Amino acid sequence: MYCARLTRLGKISTPLVWVLSVILVILSGIAYRALASRLKLAVGTPINLPVLLSAFPTKVGNWVGEDLPIPTTTKEYMEKNFADDFLTRRYINAATGAWTDVYVVYCSSRPGGILGHRPRVCYTGHGWIHDGTEPSQFISRAGQQVPCLIHRFHKPAPMNDHKVVLNFYILNGQITTDENDFSSPFGRRPNIAGDPARYVAQIQISSVLENSIRTIAKDITDLVLDYLPDQNGTVKAEIRGQKSEIRKEKDERFQGNASLE
């Protein structure tokens, strides 16, 4: 009698197992499509800073800056692959005539995407020969000790050109020069939550003279940090009331809707 009962239970449970398996497969497919859709939306939608980098001052001390034109193909590549916002500007020192190119890029929707723009990758990809890299540091105007890497490149004859590049990163509000901090699979995962405080930003300053890049790095670094979320997610530039046009438009629409209620 006991065996007969087990047999009956076996006959009942087998179809049930199949039904449950089918349901599990269907639910897994729905979950996968939902996650894939959310991931695609997160990756394809730029995450805006509260204050856009384009609002960064064009005049800092004796330095006067002017935006550098970016080829359309380069801009499209940057936006498609890693850049949620970026600034590329040439600053000229009104007192000395020295020039530097300042490049700041903010990557939040895909933080690890910035790895493709490391100086030793980007410059050599554009025909520059890497002469060496050395760790260094400088002291900002606010007295903060900032680690950095100094890269040296040249182009042989007939160009006979050379360039010195100062480079460091801001990872979720903290300064680093170690690309391993955000190159792991965990660090490269997409920012599905859309949190602007989860990001990697690159600060790259280049010129023909090392003294020029060190001088402007000292002058502008504190300001650059004000435009990026700190470790608590606070953007100091926003607190000062320097809202971006996007944020202004959102506020205006909100106020307009509130007045209709």
HUTA-V970950 format. One record per residue. N is the residue number from 1. OMEGA is omega in whole degrees, 0 to 359 (* if undefined). D_FIRST is the distance of its C-alpha to the first C-alpha in Angstrom with 2 decimals. Layout:
n->(N;N)
omega->(OMEGA;OMEGA)
d_first->(D_FIRST;D_FIRST)
//
This chain:
n->(1;2;3;4;5;6;7;8;9;10;11;12;13;14;15;16;17;18;19;20;21;22;23;24;25;26;27;28;29;30;31;32;33;34;35;36;37;38;39;40;41;42;43;44;45;46;47;48;49;50;51;52;53;54;55;56;57;58;59;60;61;62;63;64;65;66;67;68;69;70;71;72;73;74;75;76;77;78;79;80;81;82;83;84;85;86;87;88;89;90;91;92;93;94;95;96;97;98;99;100;101;102;103;104;105;106;107;108;109;110;111;112;113;114;115;116;117;118;119;120;121;122;123;124;125;126;127;128;129;130;131;132;133;134;135;136;137;138;139;140;141;142;143;144;145;146;147;148;149;150;151;152;153;154;155;156;157;158;159;160;161;162;163;164;165;166;167;168;169;170;171;172;173;174;175;176;177;178;179;180;181;182;183;184;185;186;187;188;189;190;191;192;193;194;195;196;197;198;199;200;201;202;203;204;205;206;207;208;209;210;211;212;213;214;215;216;217;218;219;220;221;222;223;224;225;226;227;228;229;230;231;232;233;234;235;236;237;238;239;240;241;242;243;244;245;246;247;248;249;250;251;252;253;254;255;256;257;258;259;260;261)
omega->(179;179;180;179;178;179;179;178;178;180;181;186;182;176;180;178;179;179;180;179;179;179;180;179;180;180;178;179;179;180;181;180;179;179;180;179;179;179;179;179;181;182;184;181;179;176;185;170;177;176;183;180;178;179;179;185;175;178;178;184;178;183;177;187;176;182;177;177;178;177;183;181;179;180;180;179;181;182;182;189;182;191;172;176;179;178;174;191;175;178;177;180;184;182;185;183;179;180;175;174;182;181;177;178;182;181;182;181;175;187;184;181;182;181;180;181;174;183;183;176;186;184;179;177;179;171;179;177;183;181;180;178;180;175;181;178;174;180;180;180;180;178;180;176;187;175;179;173;176;179;178;182;173;171;183;178;7;182;182;183;175;182;176;186;174;187;170;185;171;181;180;176;181;181;177;172;184;181;177;180;181;181;179;176;179;181;183;185;181;180;185;181;180;182;181;180;173;189;166;175;179;174;184;181;184;176;176;182;180;180;180;183;179;181;181;176;177;186;190;187;180;179;179;180;178;182;181;178;176;184;178;180;181;176;186;180;178;179;179;177;180;182;177;179;179;181;178;180;179;180;180;178;179;180;179;179;181;181;180;183;*)
d_first->(0.00;3.82;5.44;5.05;6.28;8.80;9.83;10.62;12.40;14.18;15.41;16.74;18.31;20.18;22.47;22.97;24.16;26.58;27.90;28.48;30.19;32.48;33.36;34.14;36.40;38.19;38.75;40.00;42.43;43.72;44.22;45.99;48.30;49.12;49.92;51.93;53.85;54.62;55.65;57.92;59.51;60.07;61.57;63.69;65.09;67.85;67.60;70.97;72.79;74.14;77.61;78.06;79.70;82.43;83.70;84.51;88.27;90.64;93.13;92.30;95.35;97.69;94.97;95.02;92.14;91.66;88.40;88.17;87.22;83.91;83.44;81.06;78.79;78.60;77.86;75.11;73.57;73.66;72.12;69.42;68.44;68.94;71.67;70.97;74.62;77.54;81.22;83.72;87.29;90.53;92.43;96.12;97.89;100.97;102.77;102.21;101.23;98.15;95.10;91.36;88.37;85.58;82.09;79.21;75.80;72.84;69.32;66.48;64.14;63.79;65.35;64.90;66.79;70.03;69.51;71.10;74.33;75.02;78.74;78.21;76.06;78.03;81.55;81.00;79.35;82.66;84.86;85.63;85.67;84.03;86.48;84.46;82.42;83.01;81.42;83.80;84.08;86.41;87.06;86.68;89.22;86.94;86.89;83.39;82.95;81.31;79.98;80.53;80.82;84.11;83.78;86.80;87.16;89.97;90.81;93.13;96.31;97.41;95.51;96.22;94.17;92.26;90.00;88.60;85.27;84.00;80.26;77.57;74.42;73.08;69.32;67.96;71.28;71.87;74.43;73.33;74.70;71.48;69.73;66.64;66.07;64.93;64.16;60.60;57.65;57.18;60.86;60.89;57.98;59.11;60.03;57.39;58.20;61.83;63.19;66.92;66.94;64.66;67.10;69.28;72.99;75.52;79.15;81.39;85.18;87.40;91.11;93.63;94.54;92.20;94.33;93.78;89.99;89.99;92.39;90.47;87.13;88.63;89.90;86.87;83.70;83.48;83.90;81.23;78.77;79.60;78.24;74.88;72.12;72.39;69.49;68.88;69.02;72.51;75.14;78.56;80.37;78.35;79.25;82.88;82.41;82.58;79.86;79.27;80.09;76.40;75.72;78.85;77.69;74.29;76.04;78.43;75.62;73.78;76.97;77.63;74.21;74.58;77.94;76.42;73.88)
//
